[in-house]
């Protein structure tokens, strides 16, 4: 049997990059995947491709993760349709990089609202349904920036460190309901965002990674699958760094 057969999985920011990798893997593993992403057309294209291959995937339009009311309404619709919400992967995120001395209040607020408050909102809206059914898998996508820091990313670091810390509390509070909460902290992953980096900088990044390559969305999807499967039922409150040994040095 497939590892996520008939599980209902909501994945935020699932239209591209790491999120799309997780959507694809979960769908191929038998989950009914629901994408919450404001990039509606990209999300629909991905969903159509997966459905053409026999997987189950749908897109909910207009879900604003920075609004608790919006995600509560969306979660209610999903639960009323399926009678369960088994998995939430909090992947949606943005960057608004600037050195600390130049970072504006707006740059700070935008990143915190999406990358941190959005995680709170989605998990807050979905967890009661997991409690009701006595089952759930919560996964936050953090970053090695949140573990080790990075120049020009005070806002991003704060949010990504916080979402990894959240799972420690949720692990303690929600375990009695058969709900686990974990995080994955990716290193440099070859996504659309990284594609804008000049080739010489990308080559330098590769050379700093002991395995001598950038990560792929599929690398993160494998870790996400483990945490959201039955195999990880005794794992909670943890953060797994998936970075090719990047922080060990090349």
N, C-alpha and C positions, 0 to 999 in steps of 0.2 A: 504493500500500500504506500501511496505517496505520503510524505512526511506531514503535509498540512491539509490532507484530504477533508474537504467540506468545512474548513475553518473560514471564518469571516475576518478578513484582514483589512484594516484601514491604513493607508500609507500616505502621509503628507509629503508634498513636494515630490510626487512620484512621476512627474512628466519627463524628467531628463536626469542625466548624471547618475549619482549613487541611488537616488530614489527609483529611477527607471530600472536599474539593475536589480533592486530588491523586488519591485513589482513583478518583473519577468520571472525571477527565480521562484517567488512564492506562488505565482499563477501556475507555473509548470509543476509545482509540487502539490497541486490540487486545491489551493485556497481560492475562494471567491474574493478577489482583490478589488477594493474600492479606493480610487485615487481622489485625494483632496489636493488640488493644485490650481492656482489662478491662471496658469498657462494652459488654458482649456484645449486649444487646438492640438498642442503637442501631446497632451494627455489622451485625447480622443484617438489620435493616430496610433499611439502605443497600444491602447485598449483594442482597437480594431485589428492590429497585427496579432495580438495574443488570442483574440477570439477566433481569428481565422485558423489558428493552429490548434483549436479545440480547448483552449484555456478560458477561464471565466474572469472577466475584468470589466469594471464599469467606472464611469467618471461622474462625480457629483459637481455640478457647476456652482460657482458663487460662494463657496465655503471660505470664509475669512477667519483664519486661525487666530488673528489678533482680537477677535470678538468672541467672548464666551457665549453670548446669546446665539451667534451664528453656528458655532460648533455644537452647542447643545441641541439646536434644531436639527442639524444634519445627523447627529448621532441618534436622535429619536427616530428619524426617518429610516435609518439603517436597521435599527433594532425592531421597529414595527414590521419591516419587510422580512427580516430573516430570523428574528427571535433570538439572536445572539450577536455579540461582537467579541471575538476571541483575541484579536491582536490589534495593537496600535503601534505603528512605527512612526515616531516623531522625527522626521527627516528634514522637513522644510527649513530652509535657512537662507540668509542673505549676507553679503559683506558690504561694508561701507568703510573701507580702510583709510586711515590717516594716522600720522604720528600723534601721540597723546597731546602735545602742545598745540596741534592744529585741529584736533578733532572737535567737531561742533556738537552742540546739544542734540541737534536733529539727527546727526549720524549715530550718536549714542542711542537715542530713543528708537530709531528705526530698527536697529539690529536687536536690541533688547526686546522690543515688542514682538518681533517675528520669532527670533531664535530661542527666547526664554519664556516670555509670557505666552507665546503660541503653544509651547510644550505643556505649560501648566493648563491652559484652556482645554486642549484636546484631551489630556489625560483626566482632567476634572470632569469633563462631559461624558467620557466613555466608561470610566471605572465603575460607576454605580451599576451599569449593566453587567459588567464582569462579576461584581459582587453578587448580584442577583442570581447569576448562573454558576457561581462558585468556580470560575475558571477565567484566567486571563494571562496574556503575555504583553508586557509593556517594554518597548525598546526605544531608547533615545540615541540619536546619532550625535555624538560629541565630536571631538577633534583632538589631534595631538597638540594643537595650539592651546587648547584648554588645559592640557597636562603640563606642557613645557614652556608655553608662552611663545610670542612671535612679535616682531617689530611691526608697529603700525596697526595693531589689532586689539586695542584695549577693550573695545565693545564686544568683539567676537570672542576673545579669550574669556571675558567675564561670563558671557552666555553659555559657552561650551563647557566651561568648568562647572557652572551651576547645574546644567542638565545631567552631568555625570554625578554630581553630588546628590541630586534629587533621588536617584534610584536607590541610594543607601537608605534614605528615610522610607521610601515606598516599599522597599524590600522588607523592612521591619514591620510596617503597618499593614501590608496587604497579604503577607504570606499565609495568614490564617484563612484567607478566602481562596486559596489555591491560585493566587496571582503572583507572578514573578515580575521583577523590574530590573532591567540591565541596560548597559550602554556599550556602544562600540565607538572607539576613537580612531577614525581613519587618519593615515598619513597622506602623502601626496598622491592623489588619485587622478588619473587621466580622464577628465571630464570636459564638458563644454567650457566651464569656467577656466580650467587650466590651459585650454587651447589658445587663449588670448596671450599667454606668456611667450615671449620671444624664444626661438629655438635654442639659442645659446644658454639661456637661463634654465630651460627645461633639461638640457644636457647636464648642466651642473647639478640640478636636483637629482637626476638619475645617478650620477656618480657618488652622491652622498648616501645613497641607499645601498646597504650591503648586498642585496639581491640584484642590484644593478638594473632596475627598471622601475617605472612608475606603477602604482597600483591600478587596478581596473575596477569598475563598479561591481563586477562579478566577485572580486575578492571580498568586498564588504558584504555582498549578498549572502555569501557562504556563512560568514559569522552571524549575520542577522538570522538566517535560517536556523542555525543551531540554537540560539537563544529563544526563538519563538516556537521551537519544536518540543515534543514530549521528552526528547533526550536531555533537555536542560531543566527538567522539573525540579531539580535540587540545586539549581544555580540562581541566585538572586542577589541584588545589590552590588553587582560587579561591573567593572568597566574593562573591556578588552581592547588593547591597542593593536591595530592592524596597520602596520607601516613599513613592512619589509625590513625591519630592523633600523629604520631611518635614524631614530634617536640614539642608536648605539654608535653611530658614526661609520663612515665608509672605510 
